Amino acid sequence: MDRKLWDACVAFHGHACPGLAMGYKASELAAERLGISLDRARDEEIVCVAENDACGLDCIQYLLSCTVGKGNLILRIHGKSAYSFFDRRTGRSVRLIAKPFDRDAYTREELMESLLSAPAEEVFDVGTPGFELPEKARIFGNKTCENCGESAREDLVRFQDGRIVCLGCFKGYDRGW
C-alpha cells in the first residue's frame, strides 16, 4: 500500500474509515488486473460500475478518475460492495465483490487497518462482470416539464395525461407490480 496515495484519498474523502479502505483495495486490485497504474484516467477509458454508493467510491474517483460527471462511474445500487471495472482501450474487465467478514470482531480502526494490510485477494472475490461494457456517455437535449416549468434531460421525461413531465412531477402507475 502506498501511504502517500492513501493519505491523499483520506484528504479527498474527509476522513479515514473502513469503507474508504475497501475502495482503496478495490482500486489497487482493479489497476493490477487491468494492467494500469493508479493515476488519473484522461477521459472515459477506465469505467467503474459500482453496486453501492458508499465511501469507497471516493478512492475510485481519486485514484482511477472515474466520476459520475465524466460518465465513467456508473451507479447501479444493489447494496453490494461490488465493483466492475472495464478498460475501453484493451477490452479487459474485472468484477470485485467484497468477501463477507464479521464487522463485530473488529474496532473501526482495526477493521480499516486489516483491510489496508491484507492482500486484495483476501478482501475481494475476483470474477468477470455479468454484463457488457456500458456505452460512452451521451449528450442529450432538454425538454421543459409542462407541470413545474423546469428543464429536464429528454431521455428522462415522461408523458402523462398528454403532457411532458419530469421525473419529479411524474406520478407512476404500477398497481403493485
N, C-alpha and C positions, 0 to 999 in steps of 0.2 A: 504494500500500500504506500502510495506517495502522500506523505503527511502534508506537503505544501498544497497539493490538489484538494485533499480533504479539508484543510483549513479554508481554502477558497470556497468550497461548497458550503461549509458552515456559515461563512460570511454572507454568501448569496442567500441562503435559506433563512438565516437569522438565529439559529441555534443548532446545537448538535443533538441528535436523537436517533433511536434505533431505525426509524423509518428512513431517515437520510442515509444511514449506513447501508440499508438494504438497496437503495438507489445507487450508492457508490459501487457496491459489489456487482450490481446488475450492469452498470456502465462498463466496469472493468472487464467482466466476463464477455459482454457483447463485443467490446473492442477486440478482445483476444480472438473470439470465434469468427468475427467478420474480417479479421486481419487489418484492422485500422488502429490509429493511435487515438488516445484520449485528447482530442482537440476540437476546435470549432469546425463544424461542417459549414462549408461555404453557402450551400443552398439547401436543397431537399434531398441530397444524395443518401443520407442516413435517415431512415424513418423508424420511429418507435410507435407501436400501437400498445398503449397501456390499458390494462383492465382495472385500474383503480385511479383515484385522484388524490393520492397520499403524498407525504413528504418526500419520498424517494424520487419523485418526478423532478424535483429541483436539481438533484445531481445529474439526472439525464439531460436536463436543459443546459446546465452549466458545462458539463464535461463533453457532451456529444452535440450540443447546439440543436437539439430537437425542440422545437417550440410550436405551440398551437398557432400562433400568428403566422409563422412561416409555412405551416401546413405539413410539417414533418413530425409532429407529435399529435397523435390521434387518440382520443379518449373513448374507449368502449367500456364503460363502467359495468363490470361484472362482479365487483367486490373481491377480486383475487389479486394477490401480489404476483402478477404475471405481466411479462413484457415480451413483445415480439419485435425484433429488430430486423431491418432489411437494409441492404446496401444496393442502391439502384445501379451503381456502376458495375458491380460484379455479379449481381443476382443472388448473392449469398444471404441467408437468413438464419435466425435462431430464435427459439421461444424459451424464455426462462420463467419458471414458476417456483416460488419460494417453497422450500420443504417445510413441513409442519414442525413446530417446536413448542416447548412448554414455556410460555412467557412468564408464568408464575415462578419458575425455577431461577429467575434472574432478577436483579435490580435493573432499573432502566439503564444505568451506566454499564453494568456487567453485560447486558444484552448487546448494547451498542458496541462495546469493545470485542465481544465474542464474534459478532457479525463482521467487524472490520478485520479481525485477525484470522478468521477461518478461511481456508481455501474456498473460492467461489463455488466450486462443485459440491461443497458440503452445505452451502446455503440454498442453492437452486438445483432443481431438476432441469436438465437441458434437453430440448426437443426441437421439433420443426413446427413452425406456425401451421395451423389448420386452415389457413385462408391465404389468398394471393396478396401480393404487394398492392397496397392501395394506390389508386391513380394519383398523379400530382394534383396539387391544389388548383382549383379553377377560380376564375373571377366571374362573378355573377352580377347581373343588373339588379336594380331595386324596384320594388312596387310600393305604392303608398297604401297603407291599410285604410279602408273606407270606414272603419269604425273609430280608431284613435287618431288617424292622420299621420302616424309615424311611418317612416320608410323602413322596409324590411327586405332582406335578400330574396330575390324572386323564386328561388327553389324552396324557400321555407314559408311561403304564404299558402293560404288555403282559400277555397271558395266556400262561402257559407251564405245561404239564402240569396244566391246570385251576386254576392259582393266579395271582393278581395279582402281578406282579413289576415293579420299577422298571427303568429302562434300564441301570443299573449292574449289576443281577443277571441281566438277560435274556441268554440265550445264543442268538444268532441262528443261523439255518439258511438258508444261501443256496446251498450246493453249488457255489460259484464263479460264480454268475450275475452 
